[in-house]
């Protein structure tokens, strides 16, 4: 009986150290996920929000569907875009449908 108690007492400190190592691994994995997945996505969202806030009438835009057009009117969350050389093709769409903006005064 004395040998079994001694073996259990010797095993107890190693499990406590294993728990600390497990916590360290979890912290490292969470930090890795933050820097690889969450942080770049937040940077991209800030870039898109800044791009859409700088949009003005007359800018050439590329929509998410691949169409190029000229911004005719801007409201809170929608824009009216004129496509092609036909002046009658004006389509209202959400601002979030804009993928890229080329400023009108850039030559």
Secondary structure, DSSP 8 states (H G I E B T S, - for coil): -HHHHHHHHHHHHHHHHHHHHHHHHHHHHHHHHIIIIIHHHHHHHHHHHHHHHT--TT-EEEETTS-EEEEEEE-SSEEEEEESS-TT-EEEEEGGGEEEEE-TT--
